[in-house]
Amino acid sequence: MLRLLEDKIATPLGPLWILCDEQFRLRAVEWEEHSDRMVELLDLHYRAQGYERIAAINPNGLSTRMKDYFDGDLSVIDALPSETGGTPFQREVWKALRAIPCGQVMHYGQLAEELGRPGAARAVGAANGSNPVSIVVPCHRVIGRNGTMTGYAGGVQRKEWLLRHEGYLLL
């Protein structure tokens, strides 16, 4: 059975759940108001092997590092380890998301081309939308082709805030 250590931190955008395994690899990062979605993804990826959630305080410093990101140390998330379930295609998309530099964005079609799958923008968007480790696997850095703030499960206002925080949006 997979044991998930969980903590919740306060952020400028609301409470944020942080779940990691016993090797301190992030398995889920989700806004509290979307915790139902987080549970759905956990069930989808780990129900077969079984998992349990165990309250923890700042497991291996992950909560502190997430707070550091919100306090302005933007590069801290680049070194945070993550491990996800999902299909091979989803994991390929999520790996590519981590390669988008802070302060930059891509549109779904660009990401599909980067993966060698031109024309798969919708599939990339679907994988992006099922990312269980938000912020660290920066799905917020993917925008619509025309620059619109589309497709962030945490809400467009949070996506805009994160992109401003990272220096992409200067509004």
C-alpha positions, 0 to 999 in steps of 0.5 A: 500500500502506498503511504502518502504524507500530507500537509496543507499550507497557506498561500496567497491564493488559498490553502494548498494540499501537498502530498508526497510518498515516503521517499518524499516525491510529490504525488499531488499538489492541489488547492483545497477547494479542488480537493475532490478533484485531487481525490479523484486523481489519487483514486484513478492512479493508486486505487488498484495498489491501495493508498492511505493519506497520513497527516504530516508536518512539512515532510522532508521540507516540501511545505517550506519549499513550496512556501519559498516559491510563493515568497519569491524563490521561484527556482525552488520548484525546479528541484522538487522531486515528483512521481506520478501515476498516469498513462505513458503519454500523460507522464511524457506531457508532464515531463515536458511541462517541467522543461518550460522555464519559469517566466515563459509559456507555450501553447498546447500546439507547441507542446504537442510539436515539442513531443513529436506529436503535431496535431495532438494539441487536444490530447496534450490539453487533456493530459495537462488538465489531469496533472496531479502535481500543479505548480511543480509540474507547471501546467499553468505555463501552457496557454491558448494559441492566441494568448488566452488563459485557458485550461487551468483546473485551479481557475484562470485567476490563479493561473494569471497570478502564477504567471505574474508571480513568475514574471510572464504577465506584467499586468 
